[in-house]
Amino acid sequence: MFDYLYEWMQNIAFYMIMVTAVMHVIPNSDYKRYIRFFTGLVLAVMLASPLLKLLGMGDVWQNLYENEKYQEQVRKMEEAAKYLQGTEAKQESKEELDNIWQEDSGEMSISIEEIEVGRD
């Protein structure tokens, strides 16, 4: 029991040192609040782990990632990412073709002399 608590305290201390190092390395202060939020959530889970283990719910977190529904959602997200990467590639190739067409056909321009907005 004491070994578990000692390991738990070591993990929290190591985590806090790593978070402090990351916070000092981040050059842009705009991201610090997001990193603090995320690290705070992780710290809350780490602090709650002994309590969850005492209540018999310690394995629930681990089983969550082994669940079939979770695995199916991960697969769907990976497929969506592949699809989006494909559409980005199509968009880039379309832009490249447009650039090539403009270079081959010369610059096309439209000049507008005057624009009026309002009622007559």
Protein Blocks (a to p, Z undefined) as FASTA:
>chain_A
ZZmmmmmmmmmmmmmmmmmmmmmmpmblklmmmmmmmmmmmmmmmmmmmmmmmnopmmmm
mmmmmpmklmmmmmmmmmmmmmmmmmmmmmmmmmmmmmmmmmmnopaddddfbdceddZZ
